[in-house]
C-alpha cells in the first residue's frame, strides 16, 4: 500500500547517477517516479518522456526524480545513453521504496508508481502507471489541480 494523498512526505537521501548524495524534503513541488529497471523498454519510454517534458516541469517550478533499485553506475550509463538531465536516485536496498511504501514485485524491482509532492505532503499518487504519456499526464494534472502554474 503506497502513501496516500495528504500523507506527510518522507525525508529521503540517496545517491544520484553521479554518486552525489541528494536529500529530498519536498517543500517545493516535486515528482518522484519509481520504475522497475534502467534500459528496459517501458522504463526508457517513461524516462524519455519525462526528459521531453523536463523544461516545462522546470518552468512550472517542479523538480523531477526517477528512482529504481539499480545502482549508481547503471543510472549513470542510462542517463548518458538517453540524455537525461534530471536525477535518477539509486535505491539498491529499497530504502526509498520502503519510505514511500512502494510495492516490490517478486523479481525485486519496484512497481511503476509516481508521486507528486509539495508543501511537505503527498498531493497525488499514480499506481499501475502506463509509461507512454505518463509524464505529460502528471504535469497536466498538477496544472489542472492548481498545484503549479505556467506563466506565458
CORBEL-V478421 format. One record per residue. N is the residue number from 0. SS is DSSP state (helix for helix, strand for strand, loop for the rest). Layout:
n->{N | N}
ss->{SS | SS}
This chain:
n->{0 | 1 | 2 | 3 | 4 | 5 | 6 | 7 | 8 | 9 | 10 | 11 | 12 | 13 | 14 | 15 | 16 | 17 | 18 | 19 | 20 | 21 | 22 | 23 | 24 | 25 | 26 | 27 | 28 | 29 | 30 | 31 | 32 | 33 | 34 | 35 | 36 | 37 | 38 | 39 | 40 | 41 | 42 | 43 | 44 | 45 | 46 | 47 | 48 | 49 | 50 | 51 | 52 | 53 | 54 | 55 | 56 | 57 | 58 | 59 | 60 | 61 | 62 | 63 | 64 | 65 | 66 | 67 | 68 | 69 | 70 | 71 | 72 | 73 | 74 | 75 | 76 | 77 | 78 | 79 | 80 | 81 | 82 | 83 | 84 | 85 | 86 | 87 | 88 | 89 | 90 | 91 | 92 | 93 | 94 | 95 | 96 | 97 | 98 | 99 | 100 | 101 | 102 | 103 | 104 | 105 | 106 | 107 | 108 | 109 | 110 | 111 | 112 | 113 | 114 | 115 | 116 | 117 | 118 | 119 | 120 | 121 | 122 | 123 | 124 | 125 | 126 | 127 | 128 | 129 | 130 | 131 | 132 | 133 | 134 | 135 | 136 | 137 | 138 | 139 | 140 | 141 | 142 | 143 | 144 | 145 | 146 | 147 | 148 | 149 | 150 | 151}
ss->{loop | loop | loop | loop | loop | loop | loop | strand | loop | loop | loop | strand | strand | strand | strand | loop | loop | loop | loop | loop | strand | strand | strand | strand | loop | loop | loop | loop | loop | strand | strand | strand | strand | strand | loop | loop | loop | loop | loop | loop | helix | helix | helix | helix | helix | helix | helix | helix | helix | helix | helix | helix | helix | helix | helix | helix | helix | helix | helix | loop | loop | loop | strand | strand | strand | strand | strand | strand | loop | loop | loop | helix | helix | helix | helix | helix | helix | helix | helix | helix | helix | helix | loop | loop | loop | loop | strand | strand | strand | strand | loop | loop | loop | loop | helix | helix | helix | helix | helix | loop | loop | loop | loop | strand | loop | loop | loop | loop | loop | strand | loop | loop | strand | strand | strand | strand | strand | strand | loop | loop | strand | strand | strand | strand | strand | strand | strand | loop | loop | loop | loop | loop | loop | helix | helix | helix | helix | helix | helix | helix | helix | helix | helix | helix | loop | loop | loop | loop | loop | loop | loop | loop}
